[in-house]
Amino acid sequence: MAGALEPHLEALRRELRAPDPAVLSVLLALIAVIVTLLIWRLVQGRRSSRKAVLLLGLCDAGKTLLFARLLTGRYRDTQTSITDSSAVYRVSSDKSANVTLIDLPGHESLRLQFLERFKAAARAIVFVVDSVAFQREVKDVAEFLYQVLVDSTVLKNAPALLIACNKQDVTMAKSAKLIQQQLEKELNTLRVTRSAAPTSLDGSAIGGPAQLGKKGKDFDFSQLPMKVEFVECSARGSKGEEGDADFEGLEKWLAKIA
């Protein structure tokens, strides 16, 4: 009896040692799906823990007025900030969606130390540009933006980036398109000149510069790891202090990233 069953047992052993290729393919596909889901949940968990939207920019770009208008809708006189201000911003179309707006000082002696403090919590960054003074300040604007973009934490987390071209209510304001073109040109120049003497955010030497954009190609914002968008806005508004701010594009963007 045992001898008669032996061929069948041997066949079963061979089947167990060499599973059906179709079954193996299904198992491998299931493992791939499970691993992908685990990675996605890990990334989403890290993103959801970052709730801050940082308002950055030079002094007098209009960050603090934008901050106040987004939160209250009302105009108010502002002055140069020397510390940060933060508040919860709730999306008007979905009150359950919210982020923490943080207005950071734009003074040259303060802005990098405040960026250092809050950058790890940033889900997104709004970089505010004075569209009227831009032609005069373009080098300073590009310098600050460059320091933000080559920061290792910013590169790793890749927060969404919005360049808010403010003060569009003024006749001499530069368009978002021109501002984008000029910033790309200046950042391309900085990439070349800074590669010879790389420094970290605190001014200390580092082993080598972070690569901004693609090597061998002129810089443009599409080369960055984060999505970059430009909007035109006016914290003051076209009707002055008694009217509403003009920043529908900014509000839509905040609703999208909240």
Stockholm file with secondary structure:
# STOCKHOLM 1.0

chainA/1-258         MAGALEPHLEALRRELRAPDPAVLSVLLALIAVIVTLLIWRLVQGRRSSRKAVLLLGLCDAGKTLLFARLLTGRYRDTQTSITDSSAVYRVSSDKSANVTLIDLPGHESLRLQFLERFKAAARAIVFVVDSVAFQREVKDVAEFLYQVLVDSTVLKNAPALLIACNKQDVTMAKSAKLIQQQLEKELNTLRVTRSAAPTSLDGSAIGGPAQLGKKGKDFDFSQLPMKVEFVECSARGSKGEEGDADFEGLEKWLAKIA
#=GR chainA/1-258 SS CHHHHHHHHHHHHHHHHSCCHHHHHHHHHHHHHHHHHHHHHHHHHHHHTCCEEEEEESTTSSHHHHHHHHHHSCCCCCCCCSSCEEEEEEETTEEEEEEEEEECCCCTTTHHHHHHHHGGGEEEEEEEEETTTHHHHHHHHHHHHHHHHTCHHHHHHCCEEEEEEECTTSTTCCCHHHHHHHHHHHHHHHHHHHTTSCBCTTSCBCSSCCCCSCTTSCCCGGGSSSCEEEEECBSSCTTGGGSCCBCHHHHHHHHHHC
#=GC SS_cons         CHHHHHHHHHHHHHHHHSCCHHHHHHHHHHHHHHHHHHHHHHHHHHHHTCCEEEEEESTTSSHHHHHHHHHHSCCCCCCCCSSCEEEEEEETTEEEEEEEEEECCCCTTTHHHHHHHHGGGEEEEEEEEETTTHHHHHHHHHHHHHHHHTCHHHHHHCCEEEEEEECTTSTTCCCHHHHHHHHHHHHHHHHHHHTTSCBCTTSCBCSSCCCCSCTTSCCCGGGSSSCEEEEECBSSCTTGGGSCCBCHHHHHHHHHHC
//
